[in-house]
Amino acid sequence: MKLILLKIIALGIIFEVLYSCSKSGGGGSDGAVVSLSSFSSLDELATASQSAGKVPSYTSNGSENGLISMGDVSTCVVMSSGKINCWGFNTSFQLGSAASGTTNQATPVTVDILQDTAVAVSAGYLQTCAFLTSGMKCWGSQNKGILGNGLNLSTPAQTPQVVSNLNGQRIKMMVTGDLHVCVLFSSTQSVSCWGQNNYGQLGTDFTVTPSFSLTAVPISLPEPIKSIATSDFTACAVAVSGNLYCWGQDITTSSNPNPVLITSNVKNISSGEQAHFCFIDTSENIKCFGKNNKLQLGTTPVSATYNKAPNAVSGLSNAEAIVAGQSHTCAITNNGSSVYCWGDNSLGQLGNGSSSIVPSNIPLAVVGLPSGKAIDIAAADNVTCTLHDNDDIYCWGNNSSSRPDFLGVTSEAIFPTAIKILNRNDP
């Protein structure tokens, strides 16, 4: 009983710190932003949020699992009330709103989570997952078992479905690829994935039939893991030691599907839609690897060849959060006071206010953002959004239903300057 009481008190203290941060502008007395990684599990955050009746602001450091997440064709935000608002393509009910049918939504609609409270969301391609007070749930396409409910159906799930692949374990992170999902278990610090395996994204031989798994597949990693990331057909894991392991497309082969050691001294990592990964090292410098066809690695020359050797991005230091889009990359630096982007700018992805479509390997400052701190960042194919310490969300890039790229507004145009989309405290 004493241990349980102490745990409750500890949770209360953690939440009060976070709540104070949110009310005063995202930081404590020292101005620091509380990180999602400070919680032992998403269950812990859910318990604290439910007790206080509010989901506080926090940073995921650009992870796919946080208060804001952008998939290939949709974006979702966890509101302060615990609701989830999503917008974008809805062809497989990935917006989680049965009332919306399969109609695409240019502006936010509310996910049908009833009286449940959400604390984190992760948007994939045809599926979306969230962590709620009732546990992890997913909705959208049920093809190849990607919802984690043990089903392989052509009919999508219109509303959130309970994930049965966790085997009673608590999770620290959940990340969604195109047609696969990976979770990081908090107690064992191990990773399991399920869904499609056509490129070895489940860490097993992708020539085996069927090339998918309805149940969770443990990833063969040699040491304890602290964070994970997925792209369309690839996944990576950062070990407690700082070692970075990756597997899937362009990384592993059918004969050797086990994760490959990429580098060491990694702090945070983010995945592009397919072609590149970027990470912040323990010295708060940014490095990237993968394809550089649009200078998204922050280096020259242009190259469509996949390079697993990390390259340093020059001109930036004190990086705090990193995110990779389809062929552009953005980062929060200098204690949240600056946001920089580099790579493809054909659709305003760099947010620097320029109409130039020339890609840039040099990080350019995003314009139009409010004063105060940017505390988190997310990216889709050609769109990027930031979460700020006053709970505002700003986005820039392409807004077109034909590509599809959605900022959350009705005007179909390129927005090379950041614009406000919503505030997490909106009704």
N, C-alpha and C positions, 0 to 999 in steps of 0.2 A: 504493500500500500504506500509506503514512504517513497518508493521509487516512482510509482505512478504519479504521486502528488508533485514530486520534484520535476517530473517531465512536463506536467501541466503548467507549472510555474515557469519553467524554461520556455515553453511555447508562448506563454503570455508575454514574457519579456521580449522575445524575438519579434512578436507582432507589434508590440508597442514601439519598438525601434523603427520598424518599417512604416508604421502608421504615422509616426512623427516625421519620418523622411518625406512621405507623400504630402503631408499637410504643409510642411515648411519649404518644400521645393526639392524633394528627391534625395536629401542627404541628412546626415546627423549633424552634430555640432561641428564636426570637422569637415563637413561638406561631402563626405564620401557617400557613394550610391551603394545601397545594399544589393548584393548579387544573389541570384537564384541558387547559385552553387553553395551558399552558406547554409541552406537547408539540407538536412540529411536525406530527405525524400520529398516528393511532391505531396505525399500524404500529410507531412508535417505542415507544409504551407496551407493545405486545404483545411486542416483542423484549426489553425490559427485564424484564417480568414473567416471561416464559418462562425467562430466564437465572437468575432468582432463585427460581423455583418458587413464587411468591406474587403475587397481585394486590393491590397496596397500596390503602389508602384515599386518595381524592382527592375534590375537589368539582367538579361540573359547573356549579355556580351555578344549579341549577334547570333545566338543559337536559333535553331528552327523551332524550339520549344520555349515559349515565353508568353508575354502579354500581347505581342503582335507576331504574326507569322504569315509569310507569303509563299503560296505554292506556285505551280506553273501558271495557273489560270484563275486563282482566287486569293483573297486576303481575308484574314480573320483577326479580330481584336477582342481580348477579354476586357470587359468594362469593369469599372469599380464596383458595380452592383453584383458582379458575378455572372452577368449575361455574356453571351458571345455574339458579336455582330460580324457578319461576313458579307462580302460582295465579290462579283466576278462571274465566271462561267458556272453554270449549274446543270450541265448536261447529265450528270450522274448524282444529282442531289448533294453535291459536295458542300453546298451552303447550309445543309441541315435544316431547311425550312420546307416542310411538306406543303404549306400554303402557297409557296412560290412555284410549285411544280418543278419543271425543268427549265423554266425561263431564266435567262441570264439576268443578273441584277447589277446595274451600274452603281447603285448606292446601297448602303448597308441594310441587311435584313437580319432578324434575330433567329438564332439557332433554337430549335425546339428542345430545350433541356428541362422544361417544366420548372419545378421549384428547386432544382439542383443549382449548385454554385460552381462555376468554373474558375480555375486558378492559372491554367496554362493551356495553350493551344498550339497545334502543329499542322500546317496545311501542306498536303502533297499535291498530286496531280488530279486524280479522280476521287481522292479520299481525303478526309480531314479527321484528326484525332484531337481529343482534349482530355485534360485531367480535371475531374470534378470531385466534389465531396463524396460522391458514391463510387469513385474509382475512375479508371481509364475507359473511355468510350470512343468509338469511331463511327463515321457514317459516310455514305457515298457508294461507290462501286464495291460490289462484293466479289468481283472477279478475282480468281486465284488466291482467295483467302486473305486479301489485304486488310480486311477489317479486324482480323484476329479473333473472329467469332466461330472459326472452324467451318465456314461455309464457302463454297465456290459456286456462285450463282450469277446468272446474267441479269437478274433484277437487282437494282441498287437499293440500298437501305435509305429511306427518306429521313429517318430520325436516328439519333445516336444509339449504337448497339454496344452492349457490354463486351469488353475484350476478355476472352476466356483463356488467353495464352500466357497469363502471368503466373499461373500456378501458386497463387496466394502471396507472391513476393511483392514487396514495395519497390517502386521505381523512382529513380532520381531524374531520368530524362527519357523522353520519347521523341523520335524524329521520323519523318515520313519522306520516302523517296517517291519515284513515279508510281510504282506498283508494289512497293515493299515498305515495311515499317520495322524499325529497330528500337529496342528499349535497353536502358542501362539499369540494372538492378542495384539498389542501394546497399543491401547487406553484403552481397557477394562481390560487388564491384565487377560484375560480369555482364556480357552483352548477348542478347538473343535477337534474332530477326525472323520475320515470316513474310509470305507473299511470293512475288515473282523472283526467279533465280536465273533468268536468261543470260546474265552476264557474270554470274557468280556473286551477286550482291548478298547472298545468304552465307557466303563463305564455304560453299561446297561445289562439287563438280557440276557445272551447268549443262553438261551433255546428257545427264541422267534424265530419264522421263518418269514422271512429269517434271517440268522445269519450274516448279513452284512448291511451296509447302503451306498447308493449312495450319500447322502447329509451329510453335517457336523453335528455331534451330539455334543451339548455342554456338557462338562464334569462338573458334579456337585461338584465343589470345593468351600470350605467355605471362602476363602480369596484370595486376589490378588496374581498372580503368576509372577515370574521373569524368570524362565527357565524350560525346559521340556526335557525328554529323553524317548526313547522307546527301548525295546528289541524285540525279535521275536513276543511275544504275551502279552507283559506287557508294561505299560507306567508309568512314574513318573513325578511329578511336584514339583518344589521348590518354595515355597511362598516367598513373599517379606520379611516376618517375619523370614524366615529361616526354617520354618516347611516343612517337606518332606511328600508328599502324593503319593501313588501308587495304581494301579488297574490293573486287568487282571490275567493272569495265576499265580497260587500259592499264589495270594494275596487276591482276592475277590471271592465271590460265586455268583451263579445265583440268590439266594434269597437276597443277599446284595451286589449288584454290585458297589456301590458307593466307591470312593477312600478312602483308609485307611491311617491314620496318622502313619508314620513309626518312625520318630524321629524329632529332631529340631536342630537348629544351623548349617544348611547346607549351603554351599557356592556354590559348583559346583557338578554336578552328571554325571555319565556315566553308560551306560547299557551294559551288556554282551549280547551275542547272544541269550541266553535263561536263563541261570542258575544263574546269579548274577548281582548285582549292586554295584558300589563303588562311594563314594563321598568324597569331601574335606570339612571339617567343618570350622567354622569361626576362629579356631585356627590354620588352615593350616595343620591339621592332617588328615590322610586317614582312612576311615572306610568302611567296606563292609558287605553286607548281601546276602543271597541266598544259593545256594548249594556250597559245598566245596570239591567236589569229586576229584579235582586235586590241592587242596590247593590254589585256586584262591582268597580266602578271606584273605590270608596272615596269617592264623592261623592254628592250629592243634586242633583236629584230622581230618582226612579225613572223609567226611560225604556227602552222596547223598541226605540227607533230607533238604528241603528248610527251612531256618531259617530267619525269618523277623527281628530278633534282630541284629543290627549292631555290628560288631567286629572291634576293632582297629588294624591297621597294624603297627607292631612295627619296629623300625629301620629307619623310615623316618620322616622328618619334613620339614617345609617350602615348602610344596607341592603347585604347581601352576596349574597343569593340570593332569587329570586322565582319563584313558580309559580302558574299559573292553572288552576282546575278548571272544571267546567261553568258554575257561577254563583257561585263563591267564589274568593278569592285569598289566598295566604299568603306570608310572607316571613321570612327569617332576618336578624336584625339584631344589632348590638352585639357583633361578633366571635364570633357563634355562641351567645351566652348567652341569646338570646330568640327566640321564634317567635311571630308575630302573624298572625291571619287576619281577613278581613272579607267581607261579602256574605251569601249564603244560609246559613241555619242550620236549615232545616227537618229536616235529617237529621244534625245534629251536626257539620256541616262545619267549624265555627269552632273546635272543640276546646277551648272555654273552660269546659267542665264544666256548662254551663247547659242546661236542658231547654226554654228559650225557643225558639220557632220563628221569632221575628221577625228579619228580616235586619238587618245592621248595616253602615253605611258607615264606622264607627269601628273601627280595628284593635283586636282583642281578643287578649290573651295566651293561648296554648295552655297548658293545665295537664296535669300527669301526666308530663311529659318528665323524663328523668334529669338529674342534675347533669353538668357538663361542656359540651362544645360540640356544637351541631348543625352539621354541615358540608355537608349537602346536603338537598334537599327535592324531592318529586314529588307530583303530584296526578292523580286520575282524576275522574270525574263528581262523586261525592259523598264521596270519600275522599282523605286526604292522609297522606303518610308522610315521616318524617325519618330521615336517616342521621347517626349520632353518632360522635364521635371514638374511641369504644371499639368501633366496628363494630356497635353495636346499631341495630336499625331499629324505630321506633315508628310507629303509625298511629292515626288516629281518623276518625270519620264513620259512615257507614251500612254494615252488614254484612248483606246480604240477597241471596239467590239469585234473587229475583223481579225485581229492578230492572234490571240486576244490579250490585251493589256488593260488593266483597270486600276484607276487611281481612287475610285470611290465618288466620282462626280459624273454628271450627265454629259458635259461638253466633251465631244470627241475631238481631241487635239493633242499636240505635243506640248508638254509643260516643262520647259527647260529650267524653270525656277520653282522652288518649293512652294506648295500651297497647303493651307490647313484643310484637313478632311473632317476631323471630329475631335472631341475631347472625351476621355474615358469616363468622365462624370456626366456625360449627356444622358438624358432619359432613355 
